[in-house]
Amino acid sequence: MERVVITGMGLISPLGNTIEQFWDRLVSGESGISPITSFDTSNFKTKIAGIVHDFDAEARFGRKEARRMDRFSQFALAAAEDAWIHSGLQLDKIDKERLGVYVGSGVGGIQTLMEQGSVLKDRGPDRVSPTLIPMLISNMAAAMISIKLGALGPTMSPVTACSIGNTAIGEAFRLIRYGGADIVIAGGSEAAITEISLASFGNATSLSTRNEEPIRASRPFDGERDGFVIGEGGGIVILESLSHAQRRNAKIHGEVIGYGASSDAYHMVATHPEGIGAYQAMKLALNEAKIQPEEVDVISAHATSTVVGDRSETLAIKKLFGDQAYQIPVTANKSMTGHALGAAGGLEAIALIKSIQEGIIPPTINQEVKDSICDLDYVPNIARKSDLTIGMSNSFGFGGHNAVIVIRKFED
């Protein structure tokens, strides 16, 4: 079996659109949460989000190409192009039949659907764009990357809600591990900050309503958390077989060593209150990595800032790690980025890779009030230096989908 390494990373995020800016702001404990200005939120319960700024799709892709992609595909393609450049790969020096793309989106082109729904209502069926469907469907992010790079290998768009990024990375890891590809572009993308999304999540009482203090709204594990903050963005990594990476003398940023997936089999949107599925996915990931729980140096939590979700994840960690759970730092990037849904896993994988490389654990900000169940070491408010070798990243999604990846510092 092949070892699988990370050779490139790219992202679009509420904390910046380069790895350097994203990482610097994450370590500094800066919040990317701000008021929504793209539409009138006067009648909405929630008026804040983790919004991507300074992203001009027309400047990047040209007006014609940009207008044929929904915002989620734009994010994915931009992040993939940056990851490709970061990897140092050259298209004329690889076998494109062994280049794959595993990139998904939870919601897909919801902004395009809303816009064209209005066209249908106001102007009639003859005025609806023929590009609606290809812009709407969630596989189009992977397709656009494949088309742009000429990737002829396996291309797929996993749809596992908020665990998509980890599902994509984990399945890509296995594809390479068992010889199905040399390189896979993997991750997730989302652009669901729309009126209908905000209304639905708000009416489900899932979102924070701390509108007057946006930077304090996302507070995973804190005793006064009142819901998640919706975010957007794209997070993409380049996975490559070690043998292929070494043949071209690539710079290696880390190694994927395990992946675990499970289902809660419990509820459409609520996590299992005892974290049974989360526990199972973490256990499977460690088993595939062939490591013991005590070898994990840091956990990147799913931690969306909901009461039930944060508690169930904490219980799952305690069940798997036992007394050791209190010795392992647990960090929650969503305290700063908000919950980017299908993009979250990709963004958090990049943060974990950087954390292991730099020996710094980003903080979980807005830790102010203790929760009797959420009593682990959440790296409160200030980043921490630490010697890190192995990290685990958790992602859990609506429908009970759980996906966990394990990343290790690369050593020959």
C-alpha positions as CSV (number, residue, x, y, z in Angstrom):
1,M,0.0,0.0,0.0
2,E,1.1,3.5,-0.8
3,R,1.7,6.2,1.9
4,V,-0.3,9.3,1.2
5,V,1.2,12.8,1.7
6,I,-0.1,16.4,1.4
7,T,1.9,18.4,-1.1
8,G,-0.4,21.4,-1.7
9,M,-3.0,23.6,0.1
10,G,-5.3,26.4,-1.0
11,L,-8.3,28.1,0.6
12,I,-10.8,30.9,0.4
13,S,-12.1,31.8,3.9
14,P,-13.6,34.5,6.2
15,L,-10.1,34.9,7.7
16,G,-8.4,35.5,4.4
17,N,-7.7,33.9,1.0
18,T,-4.1,32.9,1.4
19,I,-2.7,30.2,3.6
20,E,-0.4,32.8,5.3
21,Q,-3.2,35.3,6.1
22,F,-5.6,32.5,7.2
23,W,-3.0,31.0,9.5
24,D,-1.8,34.3,11.0
25,R,-5.3,35.4,11.9
26,L,-6.2,32.0,13.2
27,V,-3.2,31.9,15.6
28,S,-3.9,35.5,16.6
29,G,-7.4,34.5,17.7
30,E,-9.1,36.9,15.3
31,S,-12.8,36.4,14.5
32,G,-14.0,36.4,10.8
33,I,-17.6,37.0,11.8
34,S,-19.3,40.2,10.6
35,P,-22.7,41.6,9.8
36,I,-24.3,40.4,6.6
37,T,-24.5,43.2,4.0
38,S,-25.3,41.3,0.8
39,F,-29.0,41.4,1.5
40,D,-31.4,43.1,4.0
41,T,-31.4,41.2,7.3
42,S,-34.0,43.5,9.0
43,N,-36.6,40.7,9.4
44,F,-34.2,37.9,10.1
45,K,-33.4,36.5,13.6
46,T,-29.7,36.3,12.7
47,K,-27.9,39.0,10.9
48,I,-24.2,37.8,11.0
49,A,-22.0,35.3,9.3
50,G,-18.5,34.2,8.5
51,I,-18.2,36.0,5.2
52,V,-15.5,35.8,2.5
53,H,-14.2,39.3,1.6
54,D,-11.8,40.5,-1.1
55,F,-12.8,37.8,-3.6
56,D,-13.4,39.0,-7.1
57,A,-14.4,36.1,-9.3
58,E,-14.6,38.2,-12.5
59,A,-11.1,39.5,-11.9
60,R,-9.8,36.0,-11.3
61,F,-11.6,34.0,-14.0
62,G,-12.9,36.6,-16.4
63,R,-16.5,37.7,-16.7
64,K,-17.7,35.0,-19.0
65,E,-16.3,32.1,-17.0
66,A,-17.2,33.6,-13.6
67,R,-20.9,34.1,-14.7
68,R,-21.2,30.4,-15.5
69,M,-20.2,29.3,-12.0
70,D,-22.1,29.7,-8.7
71,R,-20.1,31.2,-5.9
72,F,-19.4,27.8,-4.3
73,S,-17.8,26.6,-7.5
74,Q,-15.8,29.8,-7.8
75,F,-14.4,29.2,-4.3
76,A,-13.6,25.6,-5.0
77,L,-11.8,26.4,-8.3
78,A,-9.8,29.3,-6.8
79,A,-8.7,27.2,-3.8
80,A,-7.8,24.3,-6.1
81,E,-5.7,26.5,-8.4
82,D,-3.9,27.9,-5.5
83,A,-3.3,24.4,-4.0
84,W,-2.0,23.2,-7.4
85,I,0.5,26.1,-7.6
86,H,1.5,25.5,-3.9
87,S,2.2,21.8,-4.8
88,G,4.6,22.6,-7.6
89,L,3.0,20.0,-9.8
90,Q,3.2,20.5,-13.6
91,L,0.4,19.3,-15.8
92,D,2.8,18.3,-18.6
93,K,4.8,16.1,-16.3
94,I,2.0,13.9,-14.8
95,D,-0.3,11.1,-16.0
96,K,-3.7,12.9,-16.1
97,E,-5.4,9.5,-16.1
98,R,-4.1,9.1,-12.6
99,L,-5.2,12.6,-11.4
100,G,-8.5,12.6,-9.5
101,V,-10.8,15.2,-8.0
102,Y,-12.8,14.6,-4.8
103,V,-14.5,17.9,-3.9
104,G,-18.0,18.3,-2.5
105,S,-20.5,20.8,-1.4
106,G,-23.4,20.4,1.1
107,V,-25.8,22.9,-0.4
108,G,-24.5,23.5,-3.9
109,G,-25.6,26.5,-6.0
110,I,-28.4,27.8,-3.8
111,Q,-27.8,31.4,-4.7
112,T,-28.2,30.6,-8.4
113,L,-31.4,28.7,-7.6
114,M,-32.9,31.6,-5.7
115,E,-32.0,34.1,-8.4
116,Q,-33.5,31.9,-11.2
117,G,-36.5,31.1,-9.1
118,S,-37.2,34.9,-9.1
119,V,-36.7,35.0,-12.8
120,L,-39.2,32.2,-13.3
121,K,-41.8,33.9,-11.1
122,D,-41.4,37.4,-12.5
123,R,-40.5,36.9,-16.1
124,G,-41.7,33.4,-17.0
125,P,-40.1,30.0,-18.0
126,D,-38.6,31.3,-21.2
127,R,-36.3,33.6,-19.3
128,V,-34.8,31.0,-16.9
129,S,-31.1,30.5,-17.7
130,P,-30.2,27.2,-19.4
131,T,-27.1,27.1,-17.1
132,L,-29.2,26.9,-13.9
133,I,-28.9,23.2,-13.5
134,P,-25.1,22.9,-14.1
135,M,-24.6,25.9,-11.8
136,L,-26.8,24.4,-9.2
137,I,-25.7,20.8,-8.9
138,S,-23.2,20.1,-6.1
139,N,-20.8,18.0,-8.2
140,M,-20.0,21.1,-10.4
141,A,-17.2,22.2,-8.2
142,A,-15.3,19.0,-8.8
143,A,-16.3,19.1,-12.4
144,M,-14.9,22.6,-13.0
145,I,-11.6,21.7,-11.3
146,S,-11.4,18.5,-13.5
147,I,-12.1,20.5,-16.6
148,K,-9.7,23.3,-15.8
149,L,-6.8,20.9,-15.1
150,G,-7.7,18.1,-17.5
151,A,-8.0,15.5,-14.7
152,L,-9.0,12.3,-16.3
153,G,-8.9,10.1,-13.2
154,P,-11.8,9.4,-10.7
155,T,-13.8,12.5,-10.0
156,M,-16.6,12.6,-7.4
157,S,-18.6,14.9,-5.2
158,P,-19.3,13.3,-1.8
159,V,-22.4,14.7,-0.2
160,T,-22.2,14.1,3.6
161,A,-23.4,17.5,4.7
162,C,-20.9,19.2,7.1
163,S,-18.5,16.3,7.0
164,I,-17.9,16.6,3.3
165,G,-14.3,17.9,3.5
166,N,-13.2,15.0,5.6
167,T,-15.1,12.5,3.6
168,A,-13.5,13.8,0.4
169,I,-10.0,13.7,1.9
170,G,-10.5,10.3,3.5
171,E,-11.9,8.7,0.4
172,A,-9.1,10.3,-1.7
173,F,-6.5,9.0,0.8
174,R,-7.8,5.4,0.3
175,L,-8.0,5.8,-3.5
176,I,-4.3,6.6,-3.5
177,R,-3.4,4.2,-0.8
178,Y,-4.7,1.3,-2.8
179,G,-3.2,2.4,-6.1
180,G,-6.2,4.0,-7.8
181,A,-4.5,7.3,-8.4
182,D,-1.2,9.2,-8.0
183,I,-2.7,12.5,-7.1
184,V,-6.2,13.6,-5.9
185,I,-7.4,17.2,-5.4
186,A,-9.6,16.9,-2.3
187,G,-11.8,19.1,0.0
188,G,-15.0,21.0,0.1
189,S,-16.7,24.3,-0.8
190,E,-19.8,26.2,0.3
191,A,-21.5,29.5,-0.4
192,A,-24.9,29.3,1.4
193,I,-25.2,32.7,3.1
194,T,-28.5,33.4,1.4
195,E,-31.9,34.6,2.6
196,I,-33.5,31.2,2.4
197,S,-30.6,29.5,4.2
198,L,-30.6,32.1,7.0
199,A,-34.4,31.9,7.4
200,S,-34.4,28.1,7.6
201,F,-31.5,27.7,10.0
202,G,-32.9,30.6,12.0
203,N,-36.4,29.1,12.3
204,A,-34.8,25.9,13.4
205,T,-33.2,27.9,16.2
206,S,-29.8,26.6,15.1
207,L,-28.1,30.0,14.6
208,S,-26.6,32.3,17.2
209,T,-28.6,35.6,17.6
210,R,-25.8,37.5,19.2
211,N,-26.1,40.1,16.5
212,E,-24.8,43.1,18.4
213,E,-21.4,41.4,19.1
214,P,-20.5,39.3,16.0
215,I,-17.0,38.5,17.1
216,R,-18.3,36.9,20.3
217,A,-21.1,34.9,18.7
218,S,-19.4,31.7,17.8
219,R,-18.3,30.2,21.1
220,P,-17.9,26.4,20.9
221,F,-17.9,24.6,24.3
222,D,-18.7,27.9,26.1
223,G,-21.5,27.7,28.6
224,E,-23.3,30.6,27.0
225,R,-23.2,29.4,23.4
226,D,-26.6,29.9,21.6
227,G,-26.1,28.3,18.2
228,F,-23.7,28.3,15.3
229,V,-22.7,31.1,12.9
230,I,-23.0,30.2,9.2
231,G,-19.9,30.7,7.2
232,E,-18.6,30.1,3.6
233,G,-15.4,29.4,1.7
234,G,-13.4,26.6,0.2
235,G,-10.6,24.4,1.5
236,I,-8.6,22.2,-0.8
237,V,-5.6,19.9,-0.3
238,I,-3.4,18.0,-2.9
239,L,-2.9,14.4,-1.8
240,E,-0.2,12.5,-3.5
241,S,1.4,9.0,-3.2
242,L,4.7,9.3,-1.4
243,S,6.5,7.5,-4.3
244,H,5.1,10.0,-6.8
245,A,6.0,13.0,-4.6
246,Q,9.5,11.7,-4.0
247,R,10.1,11.2,-7.7
248,R,9.6,14.9,-8.3
249,N,11.3,16.0,-5.1
250,A,8.1,17.6,-3.8
251,K,7.9,19.6,-0.6
252,I,5.8,17.5,1.8
253,H,3.6,19.2,4.4
254,G,2.2,16.2,6.2
255,E,0.9,12.7,5.8
256,V,-2.6,11.3,6.1
257,I,-2.5,8.0,8.0
258,G,-6.1,7.2,8.9
259,Y,-9.7,7.8,8.1
260,G,-12.9,6.7,9.9
261,A,-16.5,7.1,8.8
262,S,-19.7,6.2,10.6
263,S,-23.4,7.1,10.9
264,D,-25.3,8.0,14.0
265,A,-28.5,6.3,12.6
266,Y,-30.4,8.6,14.9
267,H,-31.9,11.9,13.7
268,M,-32.2,14.1,10.6
269,V,-30.3,17.0,12.1
270,A,-29.5,16.3,15.8
271,T,-26.3,14.5,16.7
272,H,-26.6,11.4,18.9
273,P,-26.6,12.9,22.5
274,E,-24.0,10.3,23.6
275,G,-21.8,10.9,20.6
276,I,-21.9,7.2,19.6
277,G,-21.3,7.8,15.9
278,A,-18.5,10.3,16.5
279,Y,-16.8,7.9,18.9
280,Q,-17.0,5.1,16.3
281,A,-15.5,7.3,13.5
282,M,-12.7,8.4,15.7
283,K,-12.0,4.8,16.8
284,L,-11.9,3.6,13.2
285,A,-9.6,6.4,12.1
286,L,-7.1,5.5,14.9
287,N,-7.4,1.8,14.0
288,E,-6.6,2.5,10.3
289,A,-3.7,4.7,11.4
290,K,-2.4,1.9,13.6
291,I,-1.9,4.2,16.5
292,Q,-3.0,4.2,20.2
293,P,-5.2,7.1,21.5
294,E,-2.4,8.3,23.7
295,E,-0.3,9.0,20.6
296,V,-2.7,11.8,19.5
297,D,-1.2,15.2,20.3
298,V,-4.1,17.5,19.3
299,I,-7.8,17.2,18.3
300,S,-9.4,19.7,15.8
301,A,-13.0,19.5,16.9
302,H,-16.1,19.8,14.8
303,A,-17.5,22.0,17.5
304,T,-20.1,24.2,15.9
305,S,-21.2,26.1,19.0
306,T,-24.5,24.3,19.5
307,V,-25.4,23.0,23.0
308,V,-26.1,19.4,22.0
309,G,-23.4,19.1,19.4
310,D,-20.5,20.3,21.5
311,R,-21.6,18.2,24.4
312,S,-21.9,15.0,22.4
313,E,-18.5,15.5,20.8
314,T,-17.0,16.0,24.2
315,L,-18.6,12.8,25.5
316,A,-17.3,10.9,22.4
317,I,-13.8,12.2,23.1
318,K,-14.0,11.1,26.7
319,K,-15.3,7.7,25.8
320,L,-12.5,7.0,23.3
321,F,-9.6,8.6,25.2
322,G,-10.6,7.9,28.8
323,D,-8.7,9.9,31.4
324,Q,-6.2,10.9,28.7
325,A,-9.0,13.1,27.2
326,Y,-8.1,15.7,29.8
327,Q,-4.5,15.8,28.6
328,I,-5.1,16.3,24.9
329,P,-5.6,19.9,23.6
330,V,-8.9,20.3,21.7
331,T,-9.1,23.3,19.3
332,A,-12.2,24.7,17.6
333,N,-11.5,26.7,14.5
334,K,-15.2,27.5,14.0
335,S,-15.0,29.9,16.9
336,M,-13.2,32.2,14.4
337,T,-14.4,31.1,10.9
338,G,-18.0,30.3,11.7
339,H,-19.4,27.0,10.4
340,A,-18.6,26.8,6.7
341,L,-20.7,23.7,6.3
342,G,-19.3,21.6,3.4
343,A,-16.1,23.7,3.3
344,A,-15.4,23.3,7.0
345,G,-13.5,20.0,6.8
346,G,-11.1,21.2,4.1
347,L,-10.4,24.5,6.0
348,E,-9.8,22.7,9.2
349,A,-7.5,20.1,7.6
350,I,-5.3,22.9,6.4
351,A,-5.3,24.5,9.9
352,L,-4.3,21.2,11.4
353,I,-1.5,20.6,8.9
354,K,-0.1,24.1,9.6
355,S,-0.5,23.5,13.4
356,I,1.6,20.3,13.2
357,Q,4.2,22.0,10.9
358,E,4.5,25.1,13.1
359,G,4.1,23.6,16.5
360,I,1.3,26.0,17.4
361,I,-2.3,25.2,18.4
362,P,-4.8,27.9,17.4
363,P,-7.1,28.9,20.3
364,T,-10.8,28.3,20.8
365,I,-11.9,31.9,21.3
366,N,-14.8,33.2,23.4
367,Q,-14.1,30.8,26.2
368,E,-15.7,32.7,29.1
369,V,-18.3,30.5,30.9
370,K,-17.7,26.9,31.9
371,D,-20.0,24.1,30.8
372,S,-20.2,21.2,33.3
373,I,-20.0,18.6,30.5
374,C,-17.6,20.5,28.2
375,D,-14.7,20.4,30.6
376,L,-11.7,19.4,28.4
377,D,-8.7,21.5,27.5
378,Y,-10.1,23.6,24.7
379,V,-7.0,25.9,24.4
380,P,-9.0,28.9,25.6
381,N,-8.5,32.2,23.9
382,I,-4.8,32.2,23.4
383,A,-2.7,30.0,21.0
384,R,-0.3,27.6,22.5
385,K,3.1,26.3,21.4
386,S,3.4,22.6,21.5
387,D,5.5,19.8,20.0
388,L,3.0,18.1,17.7
389,T,3.4,14.9,15.7
390,I,-0.1,13.5,15.2
391,G,-3.4,15.4,15.0
392,M,-7.0,14.2,14.5
393,S,-9.7,16.3,12.7
394,N,-13.4,15.7,13.3
395,S,-16.3,16.5,11.0
396,F,-19.9,15.6,11.6
397,G,-22.9,16.4,9.4
398,F,-26.7,16.5,9.3
399,G,-28.2,13.0,8.9
400,G,-25.6,11.6,11.3
401,H,-22.7,11.5,8.8
402,N,-19.3,11.4,10.7
403,A,-15.9,11.6,9.1
404,V,-12.5,11.7,10.9
405,I,-9.0,12.0,9.5
406,V,-5.6,11.6,11.2
407,I,-2.6,13.6,10.0
408,R,1.0,13.0,11.0
409,K,4.1,15.1,10.7
410,F,6.0,13.7,7.7
411,E,9.1,11.7,8.3
412,D,11.0,9.7,5.7
